[in-house]
Amino acid sequence: MALFLASVGLSPIALTPRFTFRLPALVDGINIAPLALGLFGFRNCFSLP
């Protein structure tokens, strides 16, 4: 999963979009702060009390 998330955005050599699904927001890649907050929240939603 981490390898897939790291490959979203522009290719550094050919400057072609990878895994952007024609969404302009994904051309720059995925920022680490929203990703970390989302994964933390997702984990807390499914944790057992």
Stockholm file with secondary structure:
# STOCKHOLM 1.0

chainA/1-49         MALFLASVGLSPIALTPRFTFRLPALVDGINIAPLALGLFGFRNCFSLP
#=GR chainA/1-49 SS CHHHHHTCEECTTTCCEESCTTCGGGTTCCCHHHHHHHHHHHHHHTCCC
#=GC SS_cons        CHHHHHTCEECTTTCCEESCTTCGGGTTCCCHHHHHHHHHHHHHHTCCC
//
